Amino acid sequence: MKNTAIVTGASSGIGREISRVLVEMGYEVYGFGREFPEEEVYFHPIVCDLLNTPELERQIKEIRRRNDVSLLVNNAGVGYYGLHEELNVQKIQKLVRTNLEVPMVLTNLLLRDLKKYSGTVINISSVTAQLSNPHGCAYGATKAGLSSFSRSLFDEVRKYGVRVVTIQPDMTKTDLYRNADFAQGEEEASYLLPEEIAETVRNILQMREGTVVTEITLRPQIHRIRRK
């Protein structure tokens, strides 16, 4: 039976590229997203609002019934930026629920399987988890929480053979900044590509059993942003 992976935010960007790499590596991939492009995808697309917790639980239960899940990639995320006083309550709640609550819930639902199969949890956090983030206070706080969760979870489950790895990318050429008044710079050296994060996932999974790099930070050579 193939190893089975669950990837959130798989309809585009980083999640789609990670799913592609995992399929190449022989994984049976179940990719979660709100909607998927019409062209054929190379994994099992699961249309699901991750904030609909009962539906999310139902989907996970169905996947577990048919598969041995050994990999969880918590990639789905949302970003809202600007002065904190200008965010509304709904945006703050969506940030916290999408970036932090959903990964914690999914890990909770799958952890017994991951222990059983000495599996791996990969959390896609952000370089902002390490920084002060004016004009992105809430976003940075959710990513710091995710990175903290990963560190503590590893110490909790390492004795069961479970690897927990946090990838913390800097500016990446995705649509994460669609709600911001800035975007990545125009020079290629000022941003990362989704494929580069996906190849990092490949490298993590190909490491010798018994070795874990718990945090990886990826940064472009040049720090430059572009105002919209």
Residue pairs with C-beta under 8 A, 6 or more apart in sequence:
1 67
1 68
2 26
2 27
2 28
3 26
3 27
3 28
3 68
3 70
3 71
3 117
4 27
4 28
4 29
4 30
4 63
4 67
4 68
4 69
4 70
4 71
5 19
5 22
5 27
5 28
5 29
5 30
5 69
5 70
5 71
5 72
5 73
6 29
6 30
6 32
6 60
6 63
6 69
6 71
6 72
6 73
6 106
6 110
7 15
7 18
7 19
7 22
7 29
7 30
7 31
7 32
7 43
7 73
7 75
8 15
8 31
8 32
8 33
8 50
8 73
8 74
8 75
8 76
8 102
8 103
8 106
9 15
9 32
9 33
9 75
9 76
9 77
10 16
10 18
10 19
10 29
10 31
10 32
10 33
10 43
10 45
10 75
11 31
11 33
11 34
11 35
11 36
11 37
11 45
12 33
12 37
12 174
12 175
13 172
13 174
13 175
13 176
13 194
14 75
14 124
14 169
14 172
14 174
14 194
14 197
14 198
15 31
15 33
15 73
15 75
15 76
16 31
16 194
17 194
17 195
17 197
17 198
18 73
18 75
18 197
18 198
18 201
19 29
19 31
19 41
19 42
19 43
20 42
20 198
21 198
21 199
21 201
21 202
22 29
22 43
22 71
22 73
22 201
23 29
23 42
23 43
25 202
25 205
27 71
28 44
28 67
29 42
29 43
29 44
30 43
30 44
30 46
30 63
30 67
31 41
31 43
31 44
31 45
31 46
32 46
32 48
32 50
32 59
32 76
33 45
33 46
33 47
33 48
33 76
34 47
34 48
34 49
35 47
36 45
36 47
46 59
46 63
48 55
48 56
48 59
49 55
49 56
50 56
50 76
50 98
50 102
51 94
51 97
51 98
51 102
53 105
56 102
56 105
56 106
57 109
60 106
60 109
60 110
61 109
63 69
64 110
64 113
68 113
68 116
68 117
69 110
69 113
69 114
69 117
69 119
70 113
70 114
70 117
70 118
70 119
70 120
71 119
71 120
71 121
71 122
71 205
72 106
72 107
72 110
72 114
72 119
72 120
72 121
72 122
73 122
73 124
73 201
74 102
74 103
74 106
74 107
74 121
74 122
74 123
74 124
74 146
75 124
76 98
76 102
77 98
77 99
77 124
77 126
77 176
78 94
78 95
78 98
78 99
78 176
78 179
79 95
79 136
79 139
79 176
79 177
79 179
79 180
80 87
80 91
80 92
80 94
80 95
80 138
80 139
80 179
80 180
81 135
81 136
81 139
81 177
81 179
81 180
81 181
81 182
82 135
82 180
82 181
83 135
84 137
84 138
87 138
91 138
92 138
95 138
95 139
95 142
96 138
96 142
99 139
99 142
99 143
99 145
99 146
100 142
100 145
100 146
100 149
103 123
103 146
103 149
104 149
107 121
107 153
111 157
111 162
113 119
114 120
114 121
114 157
114 162
115 157
115 160
115 161
115 162
118 160
118 161
118 162
118 209
119 162
119 163
120 162
120 163
120 164
120 165
120 204
120 205
121 150
121 153
121 162
121 163
121 164
121 165
122 165
122 166
122 167
122 201
122 204
123 146
123 147
123 149
123 150
123 164
123 165
123 166
123 167
124 167
124 169
124 197
125 143
125 146
125 147
125 150
125 166
125 167
125 168
126 139
126 140
126 143
126 168
126 169
126 170
127 168
127 169
127 170
127 217
127 218
127 219
128 136
128 139
128 140
128 143
128 144
129 140
129 143
129 144
129 146
129 147
129 166
129 168
130 144
130 147
130 168
130 217
131 140
132 140
133 139
133 140
133 141
143 168
146 166
147 166
147 168
147 215
150 164
150 165
150 166
150 214
150 215
151 164
151 166
151 214
151 215
153 164
154 162
154 163
154 164
154 212
154 214
157 164
158 164
158 212
163 204
163 212
164 212
164 214
165 204
165 212
165 213
165 214
165 215
165 216
166 214
166 215
166 216
167 197
167 200
167 201
167 204
167 216
167 218
168 215
168 216
168 217
168 218
169 192
169 197
169 217
169 218
169 219
170 192
170 217
170 218
170 219
170 220
171 184
171 185
171 190
171 191
171 192
171 220
171 225
172 184
172 191
172 192
172 193
172 194
172 197
173 184
173 191
173 192
173 193
173 194
174 194
177 183
177 184
180 228
181 227
181 228
182 225
182 226
182 227
182 228
183 225
183 226
183 228
184 190
184 191
184 225
184 226
185 191
185 222
185 224
185 225
185 226
186 226
187 222
187 224
189 220
189 221
189 222
190 220
190 221
190 222
190 223
190 224
190 225
191 220
192 218
192 219
192 220
196 218
197 218
200 216
200 218
204 213
204 216
207 213
